[in-house]
Amino acid sequence: MKNFISASQISRTELDDIFNLTDKIKKNKKKYSNLLKGYVISTLFFEPSTRTRLSFESAILRLGAGLISTENARENASAKKGESLEDTIRIVQGYSDMIVMRHFDNDAAERAVKVAKVPIINAGSGGGEHPTQALLDLYTIRQYKGKIDNIKIAILGDLKYGRTAHSLIKLLCLYNNITVYGFPVHGLELQENYKNFLKNNNVTYIECKSLNEIPYDVDFIYQTRVQKERLEDKNLEIEDIILNKENFKRFSEKTFLMHPLPRVNEISTDLDDDNRSIFFEQAHNGLYTRMALILTLMKDFYNNKWRKNERAY
């Protein structure tokens, strides 16, 4: 694997390798601190980001690579002058050994890969996918349940434009006996192509109309915010699905609450001290899974050019 632009391109074996490497990095960050010394990685963000951009940049620096970065490239880079994405990639790859990119177009990562001569990581593409978020989500699920097979997960909120949910669905399809309960905001239901993807991969999908239709012993609830910036009708009034201390009581003590963040009001702050709320730890896992992903892609693309440090890897 030399790029990571979609959750559909990775195998279960490759996921296991990345998760095992993530475990090693979490236990001993210093051991991996200079593996990419002498390399330069670019972060190219055409949309706002806090967790994704900072965790990637921290991962890059912790691995010993140099970093060049642009935030809000839609306004602050040559794209504002009319430069195509393809030309931007052709230029930036001349300055760096890998490009981490977030873009507002759904097909941006695919377009970038077609012209790139360095590895590309999709850090979020429009309302399409966010595959590295799905990596840390799945790693967190494994961390708390010790497995991924045989789980039941409810995905709430914006299932139409929620790119984190789209990528998570694709990764879940690699595992056995998975049940997904979808509880979408009205008008933001999961699109048919994703429902068909689940069905074709033997994942049970059950759409719910209320919290009460979700089993009390579901393993995970994955709450998402409404992607209001992607709504075709910007004046559309949306009634959020809000989780709070009171309505979360109906779920088991072994039901964990996740969120890709940022949250607005869809998870009340009165759940922050609930030991089932794991969304902040989930976000921090992004550092380690992204370190593991960067190492894996660099190793595959550059064919172990840092052999003197190979033993540490």
KAVEN-V763972 format. One record per residue. D_CENTER is the distance of its C-alpha to the mean C-alpha in Angstrom with 1 decimal. Layout:
D_CENTER
D_CENTER
//
This chain:
17.3
17.8
14.8
11.2
10.8
10.1
9.0
12.8
14.1
13.4
16.0
16.3
18.4
16.0
13.4
16.4
17.3
14.0
14.1
17.8
17.4
15.0
17.8
20.3
18.7
18.3
22.0
23.3
21.4
24.7
25.2
22.5
23.3
25.3
24.0
22.9
25.9
27.3
24.2
22.7
19.1
18.4
15.6
16.3
14.9
16.6
15.0
15.0
12.4
13.1
10.4
8.3
11.7
13.6
11.5
11.5
15.2
16.1
14.8
16.9
19.8
19.8
20.0
23.0
22.0
23.2
20.9
21.7
19.6
20.0
18.5
19.2
20.4
21.2
24.1
24.8
24.8
26.9
24.8
26.9
30.0
28.9
27.5
25.4
21.9
23.5
26.1
23.6
21.8
25.3
26.3
23.4
23.3
26.8
25.9
23.0
21.9
18.2
16.3
12.8
12.7
11.5
14.0
15.3
16.4
14.6
16.3
16.0
14.1
16.7
19.5
18.5
18.6
22.0
23.6
21.8
23.6
21.0
17.5
14.8
11.1
9.2
7.4
7.6
10.7
12.8
12.5
11.5
8.0
4.5
4.5
3.6
1.1
3.8
5.7
6.3
6.9
9.2
10.7
11.6
13.1
15.1
16.2
17.7
19.2
19.9
18.9
16.6
19.5
21.5
19.2
19.3
16.5
17.0
14.5
16.1
16.4
15.3
14.6
16.1
14.0
10.9
8.3
5.6
8.7
9.6
7.0
7.6
11.2
11.4
10.6
12.9
15.5
16.0
17.6
21.0
22.3
19.2
20.0
17.7
19.4
18.4
19.9
19.3
20.9
24.0
23.5
19.7
19.9
17.6
18.9
21.3
19.5
16.6
19.4
21.3
18.4
18.3
22.1
22.5
20.5
22.5
20.0
22.0
20.8
22.8
22.7
24.1
26.1
26.1
24.8
27.9
27.0
24.1
25.6
26.4
25.2
21.7
19.5
16.5
16.2
12.8
13.9
12.5
14.4
16.3
15.2
18.8
18.5
17.9
20.8
23.7
26.1
25.4
28.2
27.0
27.3
24.4
25.1
22.1
21.5
22.1
21.9
24.5
26.6
29.1
27.1
24.8
28.0
28.3
25.5
26.1
26.0
23.6
21.1
18.1
16.4
12.6
11.0
7.7
10.5
12.7
15.1
18.4
20.8
19.1
19.2
22.6
23.0
25.6
22.9
21.6
24.3
23.8
23.0
20.7
18.3
15.6
13.0
14.2
14.1
10.6
9.7
12.2
10.8
8.2
11.4
12.7
10.0
9.7
13.5
13.8
11.8
14.0
17.0
16.6
16.3
19.1
21.2
21.0
21.6
24.3
25.9
26.3
28.1
27.7
30.0
31.7
28.6
27.7
29.0
26.5
23.6
//
